[in-house]
Amino acid sequence: MRSRSANRSGIVIRRRVTPAGDIIVTLLTPQGKLKAIARGGVRGPLSSRLNLFHHVGVQIYQTPGNDLATVQQAVLEGALPTLAQPGRYAFAHLMAEFADALFQEGEFSEQAFELFAGALRGVAHQPDPEWVALVMSYKLLALAGFVPQTGRCARCGAPEPAHPDPLGGQLLCARCAALPAYPPEALDFLQGVVRRTVRESMAHPLSAEQRPALWRALERFVTAQVGSVHSWRQLVPTALSA
């Protein structure tokens, strides 16, 4: 059987160093998610290139029947140094784990790659990285096919729901709800974030007091529909308190 080599360009969304000194990375590329290993990588130049959030061009080598490709070369194509700042790193890490949970290996989605790359640039450069992460999380979710129901109550189907769903992260009507209704601005965001452009949503940020409820709704919806994303509780504790 013949082996095969390929060139890929992507963003490192997961990085793990093994006890043997190998680096296992997951890249989000326009051709889909790719998992590969750089054998002995921590002792060579690949260590600094295959860092989290780096945009790299890699040459991979894979034999038929082997699920894990081998990184032979890596060239740094882009980096966002400001993501190392404490106020930005948490949200960048959240976005990376979120993308890893939403998109599967082998799924071709150039749009997913471009949207995620734009999210990282926004977190790196915008003065309000939390709002960028919140808006782009909903956009990535919709692109992956997971759209919260906002037009009807998630339990009984009644129109114009306005209350939080504590289990599924969607919206409930007053009859089905146990929690107070969302403030008008937060409700408008939940109802419109998917259909609005990123520019439109970014132009109307909500106050810091209203954001924790939106993070909780997002976390509960993703947990119910996709699976657990641990970075919310580890890296954005203030957004999920209360």
C-alpha positions in Angstrom: 0.0 0.0 0.0 1.2 3.5 -0.9 1.6 6.2 1.7 0.5 9.7 0.9 1.6 13.3 1.6 -0.4 16.5 1.6 -0.1 20.1 2.3 -2.6 21.8 4.6 -3.1 25.3 6.0 -5.0 25.7 9.2 -5.3 27.1 12.7 -4.2 25.1 15.8 -7.3 24.6 18.0 -6.0 21.9 20.3 -2.4 21.0 21.4 -1.2 18.2 23.6 2.3 17.1 24.5 2.7 13.4 25.2 5.2 11.9 27.8 7.4 10.8 24.9 7.8 14.5 23.7 5.4 14.2 20.8 3.0 17.0 20.0 -0.5 16.0 19.0 -2.4 18.9 17.4 -5.8 19.5 15.9 -6.1 22.0 13.1 -9.2 23.6 11.7 -8.6 23.9 7.9 -10.7 24.9 4.9 -10.8 21.2 4.1 -12.1 20.2 7.6 -10.7 19.4 10.9 -7.3 17.5 10.9 -5.6 15.7 13.7 -1.9 15.0 13.4 1.2 14.2 15.4 4.7 15.8 15.4 6.9 13.1 16.7 9.6 14.4 19.0 8.2 17.9 18.3 9.0 19.4 21.7 12.7 19.0 21.0 12.7 20.8 17.7 11.5 23.9 15.8 8.0 22.5 15.5 7.4 23.2 19.2 7.1 27.0 18.7 5.3 26.8 15.4 2.5 24.4 16.5 1.3 26.6 19.3 -2.4 27.1 20.1 -4.1 29.7 17.8 -1.2 29.7 15.3 -2.1 29.7 11.6 0.4 27.2 10.1 1.1 25.5 6.8 1.9 21.9 7.4 3.1 19.0 5.3 1.6 15.8 6.6 2.4 12.2 5.8 -0.3 9.5 6.3 -0.3 5.8 5.5 -3.6 4.1 4.5 -5.4 2.8 7.5 -3.6 5.1 9.9 -6.0 7.6 11.5 -3.3 9.9 12.7 -1.2 11.8 10.2 2.4 12.8 10.9 3.6 16.4 10.6 6.8 16.5 8.6 7.1 20.3 8.3 5.3 23.3 9.6 5.6 26.9 8.6 4.1 29.7 10.6 1.7 31.7 8.4 0.2 34.0 11.0 0.0 34.6 14.7 -2.1 36.8 17.0 0.2 37.7 20.0 -2.4 39.7 21.8 -4.4 36.5 22.4 -1.9 35.7 25.2 -3.3 38.6 27.2 -5.4 37.4 30.2 -8.5 39.3 29.1 -8.4 37.7 25.7 -6.9 34.3 26.1 -9.9 32.9 28.0 -12.3 33.8 25.1 -9.9 32.5 22.4 -9.5 29.2 24.2 -13.3 29.0 24.5 -13.7 29.6 20.8 -11.2 26.9 20.0 -12.8 24.3 22.2 -16.2 25.3 20.8 -15.0 24.9 17.2 -13.5 21.5 18.1 -16.8 20.3 19.5 -18.9 21.6 16.6 -17.0 20.4 13.6 -15.9 16.9 12.8 -12.8 15.5 11.1 -13.1 15.2 7.4 -16.0 17.7 7.1 -15.3 20.2 4.4 -16.3 23.7 5.4 -14.3 26.7 4.2 -17.0 28.9 5.7 -16.4 27.4 9.1 -12.7 28.1 8.8 -13.2 31.7 7.7 -15.7 32.4 10.5 -13.5 30.9 13.2 -10.5 32.8 11.9 -12.5 36.0 12.0 -13.6 35.2 15.5 -10.0 34.9 16.7 -9.0 38.1 15.0 -11.9 39.9 16.6 -11.0 38.5 20.1 -7.4 39.6 19.5 -8.1 43.1 18.3 -11.5 44.4 19.4 -11.8 46.3 22.6 -14.6 44.1 23.8 -13.4 40.5 23.3 -16.2 39.0 25.4 -18.9 40.4 23.1 -17.0 39.1 20.0 -16.9 35.6 21.6 -20.6 35.7 22.4 -21.7 36.8 19.0 -19.3 34.5 17.1 -20.3 31.5 19.3 -23.9 31.8 18.1 -22.7 32.3 14.5 -20.6 29.1 14.6 -23.4 27.2 16.2 -25.8 28.2 13.5 -23.3 27.3 10.8 -23.0 23.9 12.3 -26.7 23.4 12.0 -27.7 24.1 15.6 -30.2 27.0 15.8 -32.0 27.7 19.1 -35.8 28.0 18.7 -36.9 31.5 19.5 -40.2 31.9 17.7 -42.1 29.4 19.9 -41.9 28.0 23.4 -39.5 25.0 23.5 -42.0 23.0 25.6 -45.6 23.8 24.5 -45.0 25.6 21.2 -46.8 28.8 22.3 -45.8 31.9 20.3 -43.6 34.8 21.5 -41.7 33.1 24.3 -39.6 35.4 26.4 -38.3 33.4 29.4 -35.1 31.4 29.9 -35.2 27.6 29.5 -33.0 26.4 32.4 -32.5 23.0 30.9 -32.2 23.4 27.1 -31.1 27.0 26.8 -34.0 28.0 24.5 -37.0 30.2 25.2 -40.2 29.4 27.2 -43.6 31.1 27.4 -44.8 32.5 30.7 -47.0 29.5 31.4 -44.1 27.0 31.1 -41.4 29.2 32.7 -40.2 29.4 36.3 -37.7 32.3 35.7 -38.4 36.0 34.9 -38.5 37.1 31.3 -35.3 38.3 29.6 -34.9 42.1 29.4 -36.0 43.4 26.0 -32.5 44.0 24.8 -31.3 40.4 25.7 -34.4 38.9 24.1 -33.9 40.9 20.9 -30.3 39.6 20.8 -31.4 35.9 21.2 -34.1 36.3 18.5 -31.9 38.1 16.0 -28.3 37.1 16.4 -28.5 34.2 13.8 -30.1 36.3 11.0 -28.2 39.5 11.6 -24.8 40.1 10.2 -21.8 40.0 12.5 -21.3 43.8 11.9 -24.9 44.5 13.0 -24.6 42.5 16.2 -21.2 44.0 17.1 -22.6 47.5 16.7 -25.1 46.9 19.5 -23.4 45.3 22.5 -25.4 44.5 25.6 -24.3 45.7 29.0 -22.1 43.5 31.2 -25.1 42.9 33.5 -27.1 41.2 30.8 -24.4 39.0 29.4 -24.2 36.2 32.1 -27.8 35.1 31.2 -26.8 34.9 27.5 -23.7 32.8 28.3 -25.8 30.5 30.5 -28.4 30.0 27.7 -25.6 29.3 25.2 -23.9 26.8 27.5 -27.1 24.9 28.2 -28.1 24.8 24.6 -24.7 23.5 23.5 -24.6 21.0 26.3 -28.0 19.6 25.3 -27.4 19.6 21.5 -23.6 19.1 21.1 -21.9 18.1 24.4 -20.0 19.7 27.2 -17.5 22.6 26.5 -15.4 22.8 29.7 -13.9 26.2 29.0 -17.0 28.1 30.0 -16.6 27.2 33.7 -12.8 27.2 33.7 -12.1 30.3 31.8 -15.2 32.5 31.9 -16.3 32.0 35.5 -17.7 35.5 35.9 -19.9 35.1 32.9 -21.5 32.0 34.3 -21.8 32.9 38.0 -25.2 33.3 39.6 
